[in-house]
Amino acid sequence: MDIDPSQLASSHAVDFLTSKIRTIVGFPKEGIQFKDITTLVADAQAFHICLDLMAEPFIGHDIQAVAAMEARGFIFGGALAARLNTGFVPVRKPGKLPAEVDEIAYQLEYGENRLQIHKGALRSGARVLIVDDLLATGGTALATASLVRGQGGVVAGFVFAIELDFLEARVKLAEDVGADVPVHSLVHVK
């Protein structure tokens, strides 16, 4: 289920957030136009508005954990967990978590990567909101959803500050977790 953008942020708020995102041409490699959120989070007003707009659709929806991916997802994930009065589950690259982990390998547009969460990080049936700064190809979000479900959690929704619409990852998310699971992104890059 897509969230109706007309019921969320005003175009003025989205334009303001968009103006705070810097594009770095040729990073991390030639041909990429990297969307840099450090300029958004450095602006207290923009960061506050962004977090409020990311949290709002999920308030009152019994979110029992927020899972966010290393590293930029952590910036939003911990703050959203606090706003939603729930716990935070870090999803990390290999070798970063101190206890036993569940792990998944997934494809990137230019290779393979792996993600881990602590074993037992989620209780069975927990409704989990998956958070990241950017939805591009969807690989990281899908891998995280797989880790959540592997521990018996339920993917209650996805939220992103930015979505690269032209990559159509939203379609992949719906195919994997179901069209009824909300995918909420603030800034859309066509």
TORLUM-963424 format. One record per residue (C-alpha): residue number from 1; x, y, z; residue in three letters. Coordinates in nm, 3 decimals. Layout:
// residues N
 num       u       v       w residu
 NUM       X       Y       Z    ALA
...
//
This chain:
// residues 190
 num       u       v       w residu
   1   0.000   0.000   0.000    MET
   2   0.142   0.338  -0.100    ASP
   3   0.089   0.629   0.132    ILE
   4  -0.098   0.915  -0.034    ASP
   5   0.151   1.203  -0.050    PRO
   6  -0.132   1.456  -0.050    SER
   7  -0.209   1.348   0.306    GLN
   8   0.148   1.415   0.421    LEU
   9   0.403   1.686   0.370    ALA
  10   0.314   2.005   0.192    SER
  11   0.499   2.073  -0.130    SER
  12   0.656   2.369   0.053    HIS
  13   0.809   2.137   0.317    ALA
  14   0.932   1.890   0.055    VAL
  15   1.082   2.175  -0.152    ASP
  16   1.258   2.301   0.162    PHE
  17   1.403   1.955   0.235    LEU
  18   1.504   1.911  -0.129    THR
  19   1.692   2.240  -0.116    SER
  20   1.897   2.104   0.175    LYS
  21   2.018   1.793  -0.013    ILE
  22   2.347   1.840  -0.196    ARG
  23   2.426   1.649  -0.515    THR
  24   2.787   1.537  -0.560    ILE
  25   2.862   1.449  -0.922    VAL
  26   3.098   1.155  -0.980    GLY
  27   3.087   1.013  -0.624    PHE
  28   3.157   0.734  -0.537    PRO
  29   3.234   0.669  -0.904    LYS
  30   3.195   0.837  -1.241    GLU
  31   2.837   0.858  -1.366    GLY
  32   2.678   0.870  -1.020    ILE
  33   2.500   1.178  -0.885    GLN
  34   2.530   1.113  -0.511    PHE
  35   2.253   1.257  -0.293    LYS
  36   2.432   1.390   0.016    ASP
  37   2.207   1.419   0.324    ILE
  38   2.481   1.563   0.547    THR
  39   2.373   1.913   0.444    THR
  40   2.013   1.832   0.543    LEU
  41   2.099   1.689   0.886    VAL
  42   2.338   1.978   0.955    ALA
  43   2.041   2.217   0.938    ASP
  44   1.848   2.176   1.266    ALA
  45   1.517   2.294   1.121    GLN
  46   1.543   2.072   0.812    ALA
  47   1.644   1.769   1.018    PHE
  48   1.357   1.822   1.261    HIS
  49   1.101   1.860   0.980    ILE
  50   1.242   1.556   0.800    CYS
  51   1.216   1.336   1.111    LEU
  52   0.864   1.458   1.190    ASP
  53   0.748   1.384   0.835    LEU
  54   0.915   1.042   0.836    MET
  55   0.755   0.948   1.170    ALA
  56   0.406   1.092   1.120    GLU
  57   0.253   0.818   0.898    PRO
  58   0.355   0.551   1.148    PHE
  59   0.241   0.712   1.475    ILE
  60  -0.028   0.496   1.631    GLY
  61   0.049   0.197   1.406    HIS
  62   0.195  -0.023   1.680    ASP
  63   0.556  -0.008   1.557    ILE
  64   0.753  -0.225   1.801    GLN
  65   1.103  -0.173   1.659    ALA
  66   1.287   0.044   1.411    VAL
  67   1.559  -0.126   1.207    ALA
  68   1.803   0.098   1.021    ALA
  69   2.100   0.023   0.803    MET
  70   2.458   0.131   0.853    GLU
  71   2.562   0.402   0.830    ALA
  72   2.342   0.687   0.709    ARG
  73   2.025   0.501   0.806    GLY
  74   2.141   0.521   1.168    PHE
  75   2.113   0.900   1.155    ILE
  76   1.739   0.871   1.098    PHE
  77   1.668   0.534   1.262    GLY
  78   1.761   0.613   1.620    GLY
  79   1.578   0.945   1.616    ALA
  80   1.267   0.786   1.462    LEU
  81   1.270   0.509   1.722    ALA
  82   1.270   0.777   1.992    ALA
  83   0.985   0.965   1.823    ARG
  84   0.784   0.642   1.790    LEU
  85   0.865   0.540   2.150    ASN
  86   1.017   0.208   2.049    THR
  87   1.349   0.028   2.033    GLY
  88   1.621   0.058   1.770    PHE
  89   1.784  -0.239   1.593    VAL
  90   2.108  -0.160   1.410    PRO
  91   2.164  -0.345   1.083    VAL
  92   2.540  -0.355   1.030    ARG
  93   2.813  -0.461   0.796    LYS
  94   3.007  -0.777   0.894    PRO
  95   3.237  -0.761   1.195    GLY
  96   3.068  -0.465   1.365    LYS
  97   2.833  -0.644   1.608    LEU
  98   2.984  -0.806   1.919    PRO
  99   2.745  -1.099   1.977    ALA
 100   2.614  -1.381   1.756    GLU
 101   2.449  -1.257   1.438    VAL
 102   2.210  -1.349   1.162    ASP
 103   2.354  -1.254   0.824    GLU
 104   2.240  -1.213   0.466    ILE
 105   2.432  -1.156   0.142    ALA
 106   2.271  -0.937  -0.124    TYR
 107   2.351  -0.790  -0.464    GLN
 108   2.447  -0.430  -0.522    LEU
 109   2.450  -0.262  -0.861    GLU
 110   2.830  -0.304  -0.858    TYR
 111   2.892  -0.619  -0.651    GLY
 112   2.781  -0.803  -0.340    GLU
 113   2.753  -0.699   0.023    ASN
 114   2.640  -0.854   0.352    ARG
 115   2.434  -0.727   0.644    LEU
 116   2.396  -0.858   0.998    GLN
 117   2.174  -0.815   1.303    ILE
 118   2.218  -0.967   1.645    HIS
 119   2.047  -1.300   1.694    LYS
 120   1.735  -1.243   1.903    GLY
 121   1.723  -0.869   1.827    ALA
 122   1.353  -0.901   1.743    LEU
 123   1.080  -1.097   1.912    ARG
 124   0.854  -1.310   1.698    SER
 125   0.563  -1.107   1.562    GLY
 126   0.728  -0.769   1.629    ALA
 127   0.609  -0.500   1.386    ARG
 128   0.925  -0.342   1.243    VAL
 129   0.970  -0.016   1.055    LEU
 130   1.271  -0.029   0.820    ILE
 131   1.450   0.306   0.780    VAL
 132   1.725   0.434   0.553    ASP
 133   1.834   0.765   0.408    ASP
 134   1.785   0.663   0.045    LEU
 135   1.591   0.409  -0.158    LEU
 136   1.785   0.336  -0.478    ALA
 137   1.778  -0.018  -0.618    THR
 138   1.615  -0.160  -0.305    GLY
 139   1.882  -0.423  -0.234    GLY
 140   1.968  -0.303   0.115    THR
 141   1.602  -0.259   0.214    ALA
 142   1.512  -0.605   0.081    LEU
 143   1.806  -0.765   0.264    ALA
 144   1.698  -0.594   0.586    THR
 145   1.339  -0.711   0.536    ALA
 146   1.472  -1.064   0.496    SER
 147   1.669  -1.037   0.822    LEU
 148   1.359  -0.903   1.000    VAL
 149   1.140  -1.187   0.873    ARG
 150   1.416  -1.439   0.952    GLY
 151   1.377  -1.349   1.319    GLN
 152   0.999  -1.376   1.301    GLY
 153   0.943  -1.002   1.271    GLY
 154   0.678  -0.843   1.052    VAL
 155   0.776  -0.565   0.813    VAL
 156   0.526  -0.292   0.906    ALA
 157   0.663  -0.035   0.663    GLY
 158   0.959   0.133   0.501    PHE
 159   1.057   0.498   0.529    VAL
 160   1.325   0.690   0.340    PHE
 161   1.431   1.053   0.324    ALA
 162   1.498   1.024  -0.052    ILE
 163   1.377   0.787  -0.324    GLU
 164   1.531   0.757  -0.670    LEU
 165   1.202   0.690  -0.849    ASP
 166   1.364   0.608  -1.184    PHE
 167   1.516   0.289  -1.036    LEU
 168   1.167   0.158  -0.947    GLU
 169   1.276  -0.012  -0.623    ALA
 170   0.929   0.048  -0.478    ARG
 171   0.800  -0.220  -0.718    VAL
 172   1.061  -0.468  -0.588    LYS
 173   0.964  -0.394  -0.227    LEU
 174   0.595  -0.452  -0.303    ALA
 175   0.672  -0.780  -0.481    GLU
 176   0.878  -0.901  -0.185    ASP
 177   0.682  -0.787   0.121    VAL
 178   0.340  -0.721  -0.030    GLY
 179   0.167  -0.422  -0.183    ALA
 180  -0.013  -0.354   0.145    ASP
 181   0.312  -0.266   0.329    VAL
 182   0.356   0.115   0.323    PRO
 183   0.660   0.266   0.156    VAL
 184   0.701   0.632   0.252    HIS
 185   0.963   0.859   0.097    SER
 186   0.984   1.236   0.138    LEU
 187   1.195   1.360  -0.152    VAL
 188   1.143   1.193  -0.491    HIS
 189   1.410   1.215  -0.760    VAL
 190   1.251   1.143  -1.097    LYS
//
